[in-house]
């Protein structure tokens, strides 16, 4: 049992812990269901990201290995509308995954997430949306709704 004085870490900004976002329901964001691949080797970050996106009305499939995500995209390049990926993962960098995914599907909307500083040239050269960890539910949903 957790002590009442203990603190738990969350990749989501503190302002949204325990709060339900109703913006998608209230019309702040367009209510468009997207099929989203979430790729993050950190299981906790991936799970919380999945929960936020699913609550926003999206279909989410989580991959902890970028090579598995790439395999799914090769099997069906139209399976996802959005690729949301961490930058630093053991098997492949997120930017490499995005480049390989876009070789299969050039119009795939991609969002790169990282808790580290990322050179602007790395983001702009690939036309990526970028979100810094920790992120809020609102920021995450805005990035996804920015998809064409």
Steps between C-alpha positions, in 0.01 A plus 500: 500500500631843408572742782274811497820703471646302211502648153466308177649614170283549197607594146192719484526850642376528862208725409323212323554217749165366604307733272291397204544708192164588351626727226446243227148446631424872529613582148833673562664236282341354192353163588679285247596152599856426399686171488819566692816297543673591827863388510688533828732257675387636837190297584361759744528788254348286224208395722419852618525632144266221387249584775494871412455431129236232554309735730513753216316249281793357304596143416847440641748220452811503719840371396794481740740408220530730198591204278162340581324825413686513169405139430131586557532797264665284236215250528241776459628853426148640535443348847574827684417867451757620753836371620586625850851394594764556761835627374745285697436127492747210505432344159446814291465874546153644453621713210624186324166330559314798357725509192445127439124535555478792262689303236198267513243776540621856429183670633519337846463763776783453750551637849839468666517503881804542720604609844832612351579804294470429130680713243238701306662386175424136586132582543456749216695299242240221522195724544425356842280615781696495825378466859727526802455257788334536739201611295144582596196320365398819318836529324490135398148526361587821314795326333282210391219727381754691295509199271350567158 
